[in-house]
Amino acid sequence: MTRERETNLEITVQLDPDRQLELFGPADSHLRLLRRSLGVQITARQSDLHISGTDAGVQRAAEVIDRMQKHLLKHRRLTLEDVTDFVEQGPASGRAESEQAIAVYSNKVVEPSTAGQLRYIETMFANDLTFCTGPAGTGKTYLAVAVAVSMLKRRQIRRIVLARPAVEAGERLGFLPGDIAAKVNPYLRPLFDAIEDMMDFAQMRKFMELDIIEIIPLAFMRGRTLNEAVIICDEAQNTSGPQMLMVLTRLGHGSKMIITGDVTQVDLAANQRSGMIEAMETLRRVPGIGIVELSQQDIVRHRLVQNIVEAYRMRQEARSRTGEREGS
């Protein structure tokens, strides 16, 4: 009598050789958890993992290992609790965020952390022009840069242009030391920080020398047409109406534009309306234009940032109610 084979499927998963120890866990504890939970055999051979067992178990194990590797790329650490969560979360078909990992140059992936961020990423990929508003810490700029770098890496575009209006938030630009480059650098620093997180310094410097990546004050965009590019206009709540129109008309063939800002933090003169607010009102129903409004629930910085934003919002509302009562 022939014995039935218990193994129905065997596949090989390639590993990141620099992250194998973290992936396997202390004394291979992560692999032991997968074997026990999913009923599969897992054998490590150099830079590969060989998984064998039933079709469903092997496919599930390969999916969990893929999530583990992506988690390591993003967070640089992996705990037994993380692996347990991945096993218990069920197949990826029920988790839209697993399909939204954005691969960038720095050997890592960027993924949305909230439903609002997921909607933002989907909107950027689906539209040639996207407006995104939201409070500090919601990832407006960071995710826009990640999408741009991902498209550059896949050669869907030829360049990235990052621009910000040089509008003073209570300080005087003229009093800053140095030449014009030194004066505007503080305004552009957040864009440099985002780019630096997506690629190593040598590659960033090379791309900037070749004008593949350009980080400039908004005024430097005047008179240009930008083809096959991702153009990001950050802090756009501080643009005037004519400035915003100038930016919007820079969009060329094969390009994508992302306009980000916090419409509650406008630093323009009291009698001047934000060009971003005006543009969103004017273009809201135009096909091919997406508008995403992130909220306090999408803040992913330190947990206190969410509380700070909420405290200031409540204070502003209280002031508004007091003003209304005094005026009545």
N, C-alpha and C positions, 0 to 999 in steps of 0.2 A: 504494500500500500504506500503510495507516494504521499509525502507530507506537503500540505498546502503552504505556499510561500506567504509569509506574513507581510513582507515588504512589497508594497505596490508601486512605490515611487522613490527615486533617489535624485537629488539635484545638488548642484555645487553653487555656493554663494561666495563671491569674491569679497575680500575684506580690505580695509584700509590698514596696511602693514604697520603704520605708526600708532594705531589705536587698538591693537589686538588685546593687550593686557586689560585696558579699561573695558573693552567690549565683553571679554570673558568673565570679568569680575574676580575678586579675591578667591584664590583656590578654585577657579572656574565655577563660582557660585551662580553666575548668570546662566551659563550653559546647563548646569544641573537643574535649575528652575524650569528652563524650557523643556528639557527632556521629561521631567516629572509632570509638568502641566499639560503638555501637548502630546505626550506619548510617542516621541520620535527618538531616533538615534542621531547624535551629532558628533562628528569627528573632525578635529582640526588637523589640517595638513598644510604646512607653510602658510601661504596667504589665502587659503581657501577653507571654507567650512563645507563638509559633506553631510547632507541631511537625508535620512531615509525613514520611511514609515508609510502610513496610509496617505492617500492623495490629499485629503483634507488637512491632516496633521502637518505634512511637509509644507504645503502651501501656506498654512498659517504660520509655521515657524519661520519660513523665509520672509514673510511679511513683517513679523515682529522684529527679526534681525535687521531688516531694512530700516525700520523705525528707530531701532537702537543706534544704528550707525548715523542716521540723520541727527538724532538727539545729541550724540557725541560731537558731531561737526558743529552743531549750534551752541551747545552749552559747555563743551570740553570736559564733562564729567557725566557719569552714569551710575545710578545707585540701584540696589536690589528692588527698592520701592518703585523706581521708574520702570524697570522691566516687568514687575508685577502689574503695574497699571497698563502697560502695553498689551500684556496677555489678556487682561480682563476687559479691555475696551472693545473687543470684537473686531470683525473684519473692517478693512479700510473703506469698503463701499458705503458704509454708513457714516463716514467721517470725511466731510468735504475738505477740511483743512489739510489732510494728508496729501491731497492732490495739488495743493497750492504752495509747496516748498519752492523757494526761489534760489537757484544756485548762483553764487557769485564767485569772484576770483579767489578769495582768501580761504579756499578749501573748507567752506562752511555753507550752510543753507539758512535762509531767512524764511520764517513761517509766521502767519498771522496768529496773534494771541487771543483775539476776541472776534466775535461775529461781525462787528463793525469793520475791523481791519480786513477780514476776509472779503467783505463786500467791497471795500476800497480796492483791494488787489484785483478782484474780478472786474471792477469798473474800469480800472486803468488799462487792463488788457483788452477790454471790449470796445473802448472808445479812443478816438484820436485826440480828444480834449477832455480832461477831467478836472473838475474843481473839487477840492477837499478842504473843509473847514473843521475846526475842533480845537479844544484847549491844549495847553502844553502837555507833552508826554504821551500823546495818542499815536505817535509814529507817523505823522503826516509826511514829514521830510524823509525820514529814514526809509520807509517803505517805497516812496517814490524813487529814491536813489537806488534801492535794491532792484526794482523793476527795470530801471534804466541800465544798470550794470549787467543784469541778466540778459537783456536784449543785446547789449554790446558783446557779451561773451558768446552768444549764439549767432553773432554777425547779422542780426536783423536790422541793425542800424550801424552807422559809421562813426557817430560821435555823440557826446553828451554835453549839453550846455546847462550850467546851473547859475541862476541869477537871483539877486536879492536887491530890493531898493535900499539905498543908503539913507534911511530916515532915522533921525536921532530920537531916542526914547528917554528924553530928559537930560541928555548930555550934549555938549557942543562938539561937533566933529572938528571944527577949526582949532580947538585947543589941544587935540591929540598930537603927539610929536611925530616927526618923520614926513616923508613925501606922500604923494597921493596913494601909492600902493600900501604904505604903512597905515594910512588913515582909514582905508576901506577894509583892511584885513579883519578887524574885529567883527564887521558885519558879515563877512563871508566865512568866518571860522566854523560855524555849525555845519556848513556844506563840506568843508575840508574834513571835519571829524567823521561825517557819514561815509564819505568816499574812503577814508583811511581804514574804516572798519570792513570794507568790501574787498580790499586788495592790499598787497604789501607795498611798502613805501617806494621801492625801486620801480615797480610797475606803474604806480600812480604818477611818479615823476616823469617816467618815459611817456605815458599817455598825455600828460600836460605839456611836455616839450613838443610833442607832435600835434598839439591842438585836438587830440581825440577827446580829451576832457578839458572843458573850459569853465572856469569858475570866475564870474565877473559881476560887477555892479550892473544893475538893471539898465542904466543909461547907455551902456556899451552895446546894447542890442539894437539900437536905432539904426535903420537903414539896411538891415541884413535880412536875407531869406535863408532859413535853415532847413536844408533837405536831409533826409535819411538820418534824423537825429531825434533824441529825446530831449526836450527842453523843459526844465523845471524852474518855475518861478516861485520862490519861497518867500514867506512873510508878505504875501501879496495883498494883505489887508491894508498895507501902507502905500499902495499905489494910488495915484490919482486916476480919474476917468481917462484922460488922454494917454497916460502911461500904460494903463491896462490895454487900451485899444492898440497901442504900438506893439505891446508884447504879443497879443493874440494874432496880429497880422504878420508875425515873423514865421508862422507855421508853413513849412514847405512840403514838397512831395515826399512821401514815405516817412513822415515825421509824426511824433506823438508829443503832446504838451500836457504838463501836469501843473496846475496852479494850486498852491497850498497857502493857508493862512488861518489865523485866529481872529474872527470878526469881532470878538469882544475886547481885543487889544489893539485898537487903532491909534497910532501915534501921529496922525495928521493934524493939521490945524483944526480948531473947533468948527470952523465954517466950511471945511472941505470934506466931501463925501468919499468914502472908500471906493476905488475903482473896481475892486473885487466884488463887493456887495452889488454894485451897479451892474457888473457883467453877469453875475449869477441871476439876477432878476431879469435881465434882458434876454439871456440865452437859455433859460431853463427848459424851454420846449423845443429847442433846436435838435433835430436828430444827429446822432454822432457825438453828442456832448453829454458827459455823465457828471452828476453832482452827488457827492457823498458828504454827509454831515456826521462826523464822529462826536461822541459825547464823553462825559465824565467816566462812564463805564468802560471806555476804551483806553483809559490811561494805563500805561504799562511800566512807568517808572517806579521809583520807590513808593510803597503804599501810602506814605504821608502826602505825596503830591495830590492824590485824589481827594484827600481830606482838606488840603489847603485850598484847592480849586473850589470845593463845595463851600468852605467857610467864607471865602471872598464873594462867591455868588450870593449866599444868603445875606451877607452884609450889604451888597449892592441892592438887593431886593428890598431890604429894610429901609435903606436910604430913599429909594424910589417911593415907597409907601408913605414915608414921612413927608417927602416933598409934595406928594399929592394931597395929603391932609392939610399942609400949610397953605397950599395954593387954592384950596376949596373954600 
